């Protein structure tokens, strides 16, 4: 009896994803990619633009791009012409 009273008195919570699209999203179209690049350039967000370009050009997942370190692509302060990134289960292991 006590459990029934507690269950009815608590307000219902709204799910965080109610009314939102869930599941796989369609890939970005070229016009969307160039729009994002242009906006980042106009706003002067060099770091975000570099990470976005790396993600698009390398076709890495977001979690793999975030896991990269500066040393992975710019060893010794110089940018590498080419970097090899191997995807693992949920992380990227990189070599130059």
Secondary structure, DSSP 8 states (H G I E B T S, - for coil): -HHHHHHHHS-----TTTTS--S------HHHHHHHHHHHHHTT-HHHHHHHHHHHHHT--HHHHHH--HHHHSGGGS--S--EEEE-SSSEEEE-
